[in-house]
Amino acid sequence: MQLITCPWCGRREETEFHYGGQAHIAYPRDPAALSDAEWAKFVFHRDNPSGPFAERWSHSAGCRRWFNAVRDTRTHELLAVYRNDEPRPVI
């Protein structure tokens, strides 16, 4: 069982959390102006690195807040956890 540290609730079991995709993706300023291809790229195309990767997580069975985490995709180790209003830590 992996433990994830919620910035508000502390360490909890991974079953309390839900993955929310890549972090730091800006929503389009004018989504209605996007073509179908541009909208599809925004919705479906994400980075897929081998190594540290910034992700969004929700503490769905706890405080229900969203936060960011940097996870090593090779080992699943969480390298950093931080609130959405904080900058991404340098790893």
Beta strands, then each sheet from edge to edge (+ up, - down):
strand 1: 3-6
strand 2: 10-13
strand 3: 18-22
strand 4: 52-58
strand 5: 66-72
strand 6: 78-83
sheet 1: 1+ 2-
sheet 2: 3+ 4- 5+ 6-
end
